[in-house]
Amino acid sequence: VATAEADGTPILTPSGSADQITINDKGETYENVFRICTNDSYAGTFLAKKCGTEFNYKKVAILSNKDSDYSTGLRDAFVEEAKNQNVEIVFDETYTKDTKDYSTYISKLKGKEFDTVFLPDYYEQVVTIVQQFRDAGINNPLLGADGWDGVLGVKGVNGNIFDGCYYTSGFDKGSSDENVQKFVKAYKEKYKSEPNMFAAFAYDSVFVMMEAMERAGTTEASKVNEELAKTDYKNGVAGAFKYDDKHNPIKEMVIVGFENGQYVTSSH
């Protein structure tokens, strides 16, 4: 980012979610950095609000990856908003990226009373954790963010271990929107598999950048950046959006649930 900032080269990341990607150490927004996905604070706050309202989870345990900025960012935002929602954090511990055995955390959790466990990490790690939870008899609903997208695609996974769990996503492949259905159909024909959220983000990023350059009438960096900031993208397969003053997209999120080992989505 620092190198690109020197000459204003436009950066549009499909999946970079860390809050600090679009802002410098002083909290100022980079004029040339934008994203398609929502930022970690947005997702963490969104989930905490859901705990206090729709889900009615009043006691939450958190287990996060201290080696991951993604996991830490989500955890921090969730904890902050939980205070506003009168949601009690009854357990809040971290593991390292190399952890394979979660029995220590499981033993501690069994001594706590909680409605759900928030697991803000990527799907590979999440599958291991959830399987060990279920094997140990922890059958509570579990919560995650968009890093969960792909859990059912992990080789050998038993999808039923996720029944009753939820995670946030920026893409609803089951949407009736015509643009989404065309994208899903074309993707399946091309790659013989269903597109995940990251595929949708990458697809939208190409068109957002292309439309900004078309409006600018030039590829001059400063002009393209100006147009990117004005983006009002209405036909995105991962949702329509405008940018806030930190170049984060303001868009609807999707809650993904699981039933009978399958994804079930609904927009919120």
N, C-alpha and C positions, 0 to 999 in steps of 0.2 A: 504493500500500500504506500509506504513512504517513497519508494522509487517512482511509482506511478503518479503520486501527488505532485512531484517536481514539475512534470510537464502536463499534468491534468488528464492523463490518459483515463478514459472512462472504464470503470470496473463494475460489472454486474454479476454478482454471484447467485447461482440458482439455489445453493444449499448452505451457505455460510451463515450460521444463526447466532454466533456470539455477538453480544451487544456491542463490543468494542470495535467490531469490523468497520462500522460506518462513522465512528467518532474517535477523535484523538485523545491524548492524555488530559487535555484541558476540558474535555466534554464538548468540543466543537465538532460540528458535522463536516466530514470531508466532502468537498464539492463534487468529487468524481467517483464516489463509491455508493453503490446501491445494491439491494438484494431483492430476490423474488420470494423467498421463504419468510415467514415471520421470525422475529428475533426471540431469543430465549426468555427474556423478561415477559414478553407478551404471552407466551405459552404457559409459563409457570404461574403467572397471575391469573390467567384464564382458568386453569385447572383448580386453583385454590378457590376461586369464586364459585365454581361448580360444586366443590365440596360443601361450601356453606349454603348453597341454594338447591340446585337440582338433585344432587346425589344425597344431600343431607348426611354427609360424613363429618362428625364432630370431633372425632379423635383419629389422628393420622400419624402413622409411623413413616419415616423416611430413611431410605438406604441409598446412598449416592456414591459415585466414583470420584474420589478426590484427585485423581490424575487426569480428569477430563474437564476442560473448561465448559463444555456443553452441559455435562451433568451438574457441575457446580453452579453454573448460571441459572439453570432451571430450579435447582434446590433453593437458591437464595431468593429468587423472585416468589416462589411458592410460599416460603416461610414468611416473607414480608406481608403478602396479601392475606395469609391465614389469620394474622392478627386482626385484620379488618373484618374478617368473616366469623370471628369468635370460634375458629377451628383450633383445637389444641394439638400441638405437636408432642406426642407422648414418647417418641423415640426418634433420634436423629444421629445416625452414625454413617461412617464412610468406609469404603474398601479401596484397594488399589487395583490398577488395571490388570494385574497378573493373578488376581484372586480366582481360585477355582472351587474352593470349599467354603461354603457359607454357613456351616454348622454353628459357629460361634454366634453369629448374628441371629440365627434361628432360635438358639437356646434363649437368648436375651428377649427376643420378640415373644416367645411363649409365656414369658412372665409379665407381659403387658396386655392391657385392654385397648383394642383399636378397631376402627371400622374398616380401614384400608391401609395399604402400604404404597407409598409413592416411590417408583423406581425410575428415576430419570437417567436412562442410559441407552446405548444402542442395542439393536435386537439380538446380536450374537450373545452378549453378556446377559441380557434379559432372559433368554431362553434357559440358560443354565440356572439362574437364580430362581425363576418361577418353578422349574422342575424340582429343584431341591426343596422349595417351600412346600409344594404339593406332596412330595414324598414324605415330608416331616409332619404333615397334617395341618399346615397353615392354608386354609381354604377361603380366606377372606377375598373380597374383590381387590384387585390391584390396579394402580394407575400409572400411566406413562405418557410420554410426549412423542413427537414425531419420529424419534429414533427407534421406536418400536415397529415402524413400518417395515415389514419383512419377516416378522417372527414366525409366521406360518410357512415361510419358504425355507427355513433352516432344515437341512437334511436330517431326517429321523425324528423331527419334532412331533409330539402328540398334541395336536391343536386343542384338544379338550381341556388342557390345563389352563387355558386362557378364558374359558367360559366365565362370564360375569365380570371380566376386566374391561378397562377402557383406556384409550389413549387419544391424544389430539393429533390431527393431521391437517395438512393444507390441501388435500386432494381427495375428492369423492368420486372414485371411478364408477360408482353405481348411479351417479347423477343422471337425470333425464335430459339435462342440457344437451342440445344438439352438438355443440362444439366438443364437449367431453366424449359423447358417444362416437363421433367421427374419429377422434384421437385414439380412443381405446381400440376401436375396430382396426384402424390402420396399424397400430402398434402390434396387435396380436397377429395380424397377417404378416408383418415384417419380421418379428422376433419370436413368434410362436409361444409367447408368454404374455401375462397381463402386466401393464405398466404400473410401477409403484409411484409414490409421491415424487421421488427424485427425478424420474423420467418426465413427469408433468412439469416440474419446475424448470428443467433444462429446456423443454419445448417452449414454454412461455418466455424464457429469457431471450431466446433468439428473436422472437417477434417484438418484444418490448424494445430491444436494442435497435432492431431494424426500423420500427416505427419512429423512434426518436431521431434517427439519422434522416429519415424521410422528411420529418417535420422541420428539421434543421436545414435541410437542403444542402448539407455538406458533412464531411467527416471531421471537420475541425473540432478538436476535443472540447473546447470551452462551450461551443454551440450545442454539441451533443449532450453535454452535462446539463445545460440549461433545460433542454427538452426532456431529458430523463426525469428531472425534478418535477416537471409538469405532467408527468404520466397520469393518464386516466384510462386505464386498461380495462376494457369492458368484455372482451371475448376470451379471457384466459381460461385454459382447461383446469388450472388450479385456483380459479376464482378471480373475479374482478377486483381491482384495487386502485387506490391512489397512494402517494407517498406522504408520510408525515415529515416533520422538519428534521428528522434524523435519518431520512431516506429508508425508513422501514415501511413495508406495505401495510396499509390498513385494510384488512380483509376478513371475511367470515372464516371461522375455523370449523372443522368437522370433528365430531366425536365418533370414534370408531369403537364399536363393541364387538363381542364375540359370542356366538351362539352355535352350539354343536360343532365347535372347532372351526367355524367359518367367520370371516369378517362381516360385520353389519354396521353400516354407516348412517349417520343422520347429521344434517347441518345445524349449526347453532350460531 
